[in-house]
Every structure is written in structure tokens, then in C-alpha cells.
Amino acid sequence: MSVLTMQLAGPLQAWGASARFARRTTEQAPTKSGVIGMLAAALGLQRTDDLADLAALRFGVRVDQRGVPVRDYQTAQHFDTGRSMPLSERFYLADAVFVAAVEGEGDLIERLHRALREPVFLPYLGRRSCPPARPIELAVHHDQTLDARLEDEQWRASSWHQRKSREPMVTLETIIEADGTEGLVDTLRDQPLSFDPRHRRYALRGVRHQPVEIPNPAAPRPIADHDPTAALRGQ
């Protein structure tokens, strides 16, 4: 199996798993349906196309920079009548950074990597109003599991965020798709079955949360022992 790693960073992100109608919330981390939709768009798939091969990919995400929840009010009017539409709320994550990964057969993973480099439809971070601030694709890793890759991938938080933590190691949260053999897990309704706008469908999937320890590249280096009298002793 192979793993494709991606960095999801931007001024705003929005990953809704249960958002409907006039209140559009966001999860605290990217959803599988959102990332699979982004990959499908990069491939040039239409909303009515079969998603079976992409939906079968195992998905995981690491929270490198949690971000700040923000809320926006939006108004709209009908063009023909000028009649006001209901006031709507949109929730976003500001200044968040995530490392996402999908695991599957090597040929498909390589094809997705190429598609992210030259996407048919431009990618966005959950909603069209949320463009990425960095290149999304990172690398393809062969013969490594998704779990191991999320432990090995370098910390992708912004440099100012890394400098805030003076510890040499940081603890980050991972949210990884359960393989069905684990015990108690959480569930999310973000397993995509169809993106057809006439009948969007999502199933439940199990996820497990676990911490990982990652080196902090911005941690202060230890100061070597210094003896101010060494020069006087001829050392």
C-alpha cells in the first residue's frame, strides 16, 4: 500500500459533516468527504461520477495548528424580485494547518498526486471561498502505513506558531480511520457515497483519536556549558 500526504493550510477552512440550510458549521478537522471531494475535483470527476475507488481509500488527518473558530453572517436577495433570503451563518477555522493522508493502491495514489499538481478543477479547503495558501501535495510514500506516516511527517505549522512552543517535542492529535478491528471508536457521518446534488449520501465511519510526538524545528537549541575562566587557565 502507498500513502499520499497533503498539507491543508489557508486563511479560512470549513469542513462540514452535518451542516445544512442556513446554518453551516464546521468540524474541527478536515472530513473524509471534504478531502475526497477535493481529490475528485482534481481528477476532473463530475458530481454524478462513481466514487467507489476514492471512497475506499483509508483516511487520516493530523492537527498541526488548530486554528481559531470564526462566524460570519451572510445575506442574499433574489435577483428578479429583490426579495431577501433568510439570514445565514457560516462558521470557519482561521489560520489552521492540517496534514491529511490517504492510503491505497500505488497506482491510484500516484494518479492522485499528479492530479493535485495539475488539477482539472481548482482545489479549495471545504468551501469555494477557502483557497489554499500553500501547495497541497506533499509526497507519495510507498511501503509505509498511514499511521506511521502521520508520526514521521515534519511539523507543518506556521513558523510563528512553532516559535510559540519552546519545547523540543510537541504533542499533536491524529484522527485516523479505524480498520474495523479496534474496540471503542468515535463515529463521523462523512464517508462519501454520492456527491450527486440531487441526492447526496454519506455513511458513518469509525475514527480513533491518538496523540503523536513530533520534533519542533523552531525549539531553542541548548546552550553549551561555558566556563568564563577557561582562557585564564590556558584551556
N, C-alpha and C positions, 0 to 999 in steps of 0.2 A: 504494500500500500504506500501511497505518497501523500504528502501534506502540502497545501498551498497556504502560505501565511500572508496576511493583509494588515495594513495599518489604516485605521479609521479615525481620522483627525480632521476637525474643522471648527469654525466659529460656532456653528449650531449643528446638532444632530437630533433626530426624532425617530424612535423605534417603537411604534405602537403595536401591541399584541391584541388589545381589546378596545381600541379607540373607535368610536362610532359617532356619526351625526355631528352635532355642534360642539362636542367636547372631545378633542383629540389629545389624548395623553401620550406619554412616552414611558417605555421601560427604562430602567437604569443602565442597561447594557444592550448592545445590538441583538436583535432577534434573528432566529434562523430564517424566517420568511423574508425579512428585510434584506439579509445578505444574499440569500439565494435569488431574490428578485433582482438585485444589483448584478449578480453574475449572469443571470438570464438576459438582462438588458445588454450587457457587454457582448454576449454571444449573438445578439440580434434577434432573440426569440420574441414572438408575439405573445400577448397575454393569454391567448387561447391555445398555445402550443403545449405539448406534453412535457411535464416537469419531472417525470419519474426518475431519470438518471441524476438530476441535480438534487431532488428531494432525498435521494438515498444516501447522499454524502453525510458523513458524520461531521458535526459542527461543534466548535468550542470558541470561547472568547476569554480574553484576559483584560481586566480593568487596569490600565496603566495610569490613567488620570481621570478621576471620577467625574469631574465636571460639576457645573452648578445648574440646578433646575431653574428655568425661567418660564414665564407665562406671557402670552401675547393675546390681545383681543383683536378680532377681525370683523369688519363689517362689509357688506356687499349689497348691491342693488340689481334688480332685473334691468337689463339693457333697454327692453322695449317699453316697460311700464314705469320704471323708476321706483318700483315698489321695493322697500327694504326687506332684506332677508334676515333671518334670525341672527342675533349676535352669537359669534362662535369663539371658543377658546382654543388656543394652540399651545401646547407645552413642549419645551425643548430642553436639551442639555447643552450648556455653553462651555466651550473650552475643554471638551472631553477628548480623551485619546484611548483607543482600544486596539488590541491585537486580536484579530479574528483568524480562524483557521478552519479549513475543510479538509477532510481525509477521504480518499477514494482511490480508484484505479489510476495508474500513472498516466495513461493516455488522456483521460478526461481532465486530470489535474493540469497537465501541460497545456491542454487546449484552453482551459480557463485562464491560465497565466498569460498566454498570448493574447487572449481577448481583453484582459484588463489593460494590457499595454496599448492595444489599438481597438478600443470599444466601438461597437456599432452605434449604440445609444449611450450618451454620456452618463456616468455613474453619479449617484448622489447618496447622501447619508440618511436614508429613511424617507425623506420628502424632497421634492424637487427644489424647494427653497434652501436646501442644505448641501451646497457643493463641498467637496473635499478640499482641504488646504495642503495636502501632501499627495504624492503618488500613492495609490492604494496597494499595488502589488509589491510584495517584498521578495519572496523567493519560493522555489519548489524544493522540497526536502524528500528524498527517496529513502525508503527503508527506515523510517522513523515514525513513531506514533504521534498522534495529535497531542496527547497528554505530555509526552517528552518534549515536543517542540515548544509548547507554551511554557515549559520550565526553562528551556535553553535560550529562547529568544531574548535579545537585549531589551532593556527598559526603553520604551518609546515615548515616554512622557516628554513634554516640553522642557527645554533646558532650565527655564526659570523654576519649573516645578521640581525638577531634580535637585536644584541647589537648595530648595527649602528643606529637604531632608539631608541632614548631615551624617546619617548613619551609612556605613559601607554596604549594608544589605537592606532591602525593603521587602515588605510582605505585600503581595498583590493577590487579589481574588481572581479565581478562574471559575467559569461556568461552562461545564463540559457535558455534552450529550451522553446520557447513560446508555450502556450497551445491553441492558436488559438483565444482566446477571447481578447487579448491585442490589443492596437492600433498599432502605428507605431513601427516596429521592423526591425532589420537587417536580412539579409539572408546569409546563407552559403550553398554551394553545397557539403555537407558532410553527407547527410542522406544515409546510405548504402542500396542498393537494391540487389547487387550481387558482390561477390568478385571473381567470375569466371574469370581467367586470359584471357580467350578468349573474354569476353565481360563484363568488369567491368562497373557497373552502379551506379550512385549516384544522388539523388534528392535534391532539395532545401528544407531547413527548416528555420523557423524563430527563431531568438535568440534575447534576450534582455540583455543589459548591465546595471548593477546596482552596487553601492558600498555597502560594509558592514563594520561595525566597529568590530574589533577583539582585545581582550586584548593582550598586548605584555608581555610575561613571563620574558623577559630579561630587562624590563624597570627598571631603578634605583628606589629603594624604597625611599620614602620621609624621610628626616632626622627629627627625633623628636626634638621639641623645647628643648633647653639645656640652663640652667642657671648656669654659672660657679661659681656664688656666693652662690648657694643654700646650699652647705656644710658649709659655714661660718655662715649661719643663722640657722644651726641646722635642715635643711629641708632634 
